[in-house]
Amino acid sequence: MKIFRACAVVIAMLVTAGFGLVVIILDQDADADGGGSLGSLGALKGVPAEFRPWINKADQECKHPELTGPLLAAQLNQESHFKTHLTSDAGAQGPSQFMPGSWDTWGRDSDGNGTADPTDIGDAVIAQGRYMCSLLGDAKSSGYRGDPRRLALAGYNAGWNAVRKARGVPPYRETQNYVRTIMATMKDFEGSPDLKVTGSGIGADALRKASGRMGTPYSWGGGTPSGPSTGFCDGTNGYDRQTGKCSADKTSGFDCSSLVQYSYWPTLKLPRTADAQYGATADRPVSKKDLQPGDLLFWSHRGGAIYHVAIYAGDGKVVHAPRTGRNVELRALSSAMPAADYHGATRP
């Protein structure tokens, strides 16, 4: 299977070095991924658990970096305080407060239950993200002065025609308060990373670098030693499971092996694929009982080519880029990949 290529990454040139002292603090308030098709957002706080994976997905699907989880969360809080079955006096419905006409344009059955419903959390949040992403595109290409996030929020509240007419945020008290409040409260929804690493040494440095990328989308074939990049589809990999369309070529992110390569670069210049990374480090195997933060863990099908690599984070957890549709995450080693596929660990 071709997934072996992009999900594999290790070291082409190795430097023998100690891992140094590493202190790891796991954020006990962070939501763990329950094993569904959507990842968790370790960088959010104050968001109901049932909203977190959908905010994650909406953020991931937008190509504009201005759309972030905290922005969507602050907007949801302003629209409905995360209430689902809410209808305004004007007829706006659900947590994202869609008017019927707007819902006809942006609403989809995103949660797969057979109905596109503005009161369903998944349908509403994904539609909100899709609409905001489009508005951000309008704002950035408009040439109007001001933060494109403010312009997009104004368009969501008052309609883009009102923004176009005003060539900026319209002079409506409601809209100006709406924009001001959301921009000011975004910080209230910014959480700390799931993993905090202190200490020095090659292992600590690589783990710290990897943990700083949690929440970055998975992109098959994407990622370089310099950071996230768009990937590609090859006929088998990189496709959205729901639509069947290529998503990797529109998603800036990492696959499993490029995340490892990025995390160790330039101290150790690892090769690009997981299979090559295993080959480069296989002479330094590590048993599960002796794992240290920064060790590399590998998975294969029936002892064949390595198809996945992750970085050990301590306390029985790994940091990895799991697959298309998910984000870089902190995950229990026991559930990161099928237990029967675990191949072994090495120490760079």
N, C-alpha and C positions, 0 to 999 in steps of 0.2 A: 504494500500500500504506500502511496506517495506521501502520506502524512509523516513518514519517517524522516524525510529530508528537512522540512522546515522546523519541525519540533525538536531538532537535535542540535546541540551546540556545545562545544567544549574547547580545549586548548590546543593550539598549534605549536606555540612556543611556551615553554614552561619555565618558571623560575622557582627554585626550591626556597620556600620561605615559611616561617612559622605563622600561625594564624593570630597570635597575640591574644591578649585578654579581651573577652567579649562579654558584655553585660546586656541581657535582653529583658525588656519589660513588655509584657503582653497587656494591651489595653482591655481590661475586663468589661468595659462598657460597649465595646464594638460588637456589632451583630455578626455572628458567624453565618457563613453561607449554608443554608439548609440542604444543599445538594440538588437544587432545582437547576433549570436551564439558565437562570440569571444569576450574576454574581452579587456580591454585597458591596456596599459603599462604606469603606472604613473611614472616609473623609467627611462623613456627615454626622451630625448630632441633632437631637431634638426632633427627629423625623419618625413617625410611626413605622414599625417594622414592615407592615404590608405595603408601604409606599416605597421603601428603599430600593428594592430591585428594579422597579419600574422607572424610578428617577435615574438609576444607573443606566438602564437600557436607552432611555430617551437621550441622555447625555452622550452616550456612546455612538448613537446613530447620527448625530449632527456633526457636520464637517467643520462647523465654526467653533473655535476654541472659546469664544465668549460665552457659549452656552455651557453652564456648569451645574453640578448637582445642587450646590447651595443657592444658586439663582432660581432654579426650578422650585426648590423647597420653599424659599422665601415667597415666591409667587403663589404657590399653593396655599401657603399660610394666609396670605393676603386675600386670596380669592374665597377661601372656604374654611380656613383653619383645619384643613384635612378632613372635613366632613364630606361624606359621599352622597347621601341622598338629600341634597340641598338645592332648592329652587328659589331664585331671587324673585322680587316683585316684577322684574322685567322679563322673567322667563328663562334666565340662564340656569343651567343644570349641572349638577355634579361637582366634584372637588375642583375641577379646573374651570367651572362656570362657563360652559359653552352655550351660546345662543343657538337655536335650532338651525339657522342658516349656516353659521360657521361650522357646526357639527357635521352638516351634510358635506362640507368640503373636506374637513380634516379627520373626521371620525372613521375608525376602522375597528374590526374585531381583533384587537392586538393580543387579547388574552386567550383567544382560541375557544371561547365557550359558545360560539355560534351566533352571537349577537353583538353588534356594535352599539354600545350603551354608554352615554356620557356619565352615568353614575357608577360604572365599573371602574375600579382604580386603574387597572392596566390600560384599558381603552382610553380613559381620560388623560392619563399622564403622558402616554405615548403621543396622543393627538396634540396635547399641549406642547410637547417638545418639538413635534413636527412643525407646528404653526410658528413657534418661536424661532426655530431654525430658519424657516422661510423669511420671517420678518428681519432677522439678523442679516440675511443676504440682501434684502431690500435696503436696510439701513446702511450697510457697508458700501453698496454701489450707488447710493443716492447722492453722495457729495454733500449732504447736510452736515453742519457742524454738530459736534457733541458725541458723547459716548454711544456707540451703536446699541449697547444694551438698553440704554434709556429710550432710544428711539424705538427699539423693538417692543419694549414694554408698553410704551405709549400706543403703538400700533395694535397691540393685543387688547388694550383697554378701550381705545377710541376708534380703532380702525385705521388702516394705513392711509386711506384718503385724507383723514384729518391731519396726519403727520405730513403728508405731501403738501396739503394746503398751507400749513403753518411753517413748512420747511424746518421742522423740528418738533419738539414736544408741544402739543397744542396748548393754548392758554385756558384750558378747562381746569377748574379747581380739583375736580375728582381725579382727572388723569394726572395732574401734577403731583397730587398727594400719593396716588397709586405708585408712580415711578419713584418718588422720593422715599417712600416707606420701604419698598422692596430693595432698593439699592442700599439703604441703611441697615436693613435686617439680614442681609445675606450672611454677614459675619456670625450671626447667631446660630447658623446652621453648619458652620465649618467645624468639623470635628478634627481630632488629632489622628494621625495614622494608627493603624492597628498594631504596628510594631515600632518600638523605639529601641535603637541600638546605640550603646555607648562602648567605648574601648577603642583599641587600635589594632593594627595588623591586617593582613590581606583578607582574612575571613570577615572581620568586622566591617572593613571598608566596602567589600563587595555586597554584603548583606544590607548595609546602610543604603547603598546606592540603589539596590533592587527595591527595598521597602519604600523608597521615595517615589517609585513608579506605580505603587498600588492604585488601582482605579483606572490605569491606562488600558485602553481597549486591546484585545487580541486581534492581530492582523497576520494572517498566514503569509509567510515570506517577507513580512515587514520588520522594521527595526534594523539599526546599524550601531556600531560602536559609539556613534554620536548621539543617538536617541531614537525616538519613534519615527517611523516612516510608513507610507502606504505599502501594501503588499500586492499579491496577485492571486489569481485562481488558475488552476491547472487542469480542470476537468473533473477533479475529485475534491480538492480542498479549497477553502476560502469562501464557501457559499453560505448564505443565510439559510438556516434550516427551515424557516417558515415560508420564505418566498422562493427559494431555489435560485435566487440571483446572486451574482458575485458581490460580496461586500468588502473583501480584502482590498480591492483596488480603490475603494473609497474611504477606507479606515486607516488612520495613522496610528500605529501602535507597535507592539512586539509580538513575535511568536515565542514559544518556550525557550528556544536556543538563542535567539537574538537577545532576549532579556539577560541570559547568563553571560553572553559575550559582552554586552554593554556593561554589566555590573563589574566584571573583572578588568575591563579595558581601562587604561593601557598597561597597568601593572603586569597583567598576564594577557597576552593576545591570543585568545581562544579561537579555534576555527568556528565556522558558521553553523554547523549542524550538530544535533545531539549525538548522532552516531559517531561523528568525528571527534566530538568532545570526549566521549567515552573512550574511544581508541587512544586519545592523547593522554588520558589520565588513568587508564586501567591498571597500570603498574603500581598504583597506590590505592588499593582497595581499602574500604573501611566497613566494618560490621555495623549493624544497626545499634548495638549497645555502645559503640564507641563514637557515634556521630558527634561532630562539632559544628557550630554555626559556620556557614560558608561552604560546607561539604556539598558535593553535587550528587544528586540521586537520579537514577535512570530506570526507565520502564521499557519493556520489549514484549512482543508477542511470541510466546513459546521459545524464548531464547534467541529469536531472530534479531533483525536490525533494531537498534534503539529508536523508539519513536517519541520519547518525552524525557525532558530533563527539568529538574527543579533545584532550588537552593535551600539547604537545611537552615531553619530559622531558630532552632532550639525548642525545647519543651514539646517535642513530638510534632512540630509544625514545619511547613515549607512555604516559601514564596515562589510562585510560579505563574506563568501565563498559560491557562488551561486549554482553551480552544476557541474557535470562532463563536461569537455571541457572548463571550465572557470577558472579564477584565483581569488584569494582574491582581492577584489576591493572596492573602494569608490563609492557609488551609491545613487541616490535619493531615499528616503523612498517610495515615491509614485510609483516608478517603480521597486523596488527591487524584489518584488513578486506580484502576482495578488492582486489588491487592495481589492477585495471581500473576500480574504482569511485572511486579517489582523485580528488577534485574540486579540492583546493587548500588553501592555508593563508592565514590572516590574522593580523594582530597587533592585539590590542585597544588 
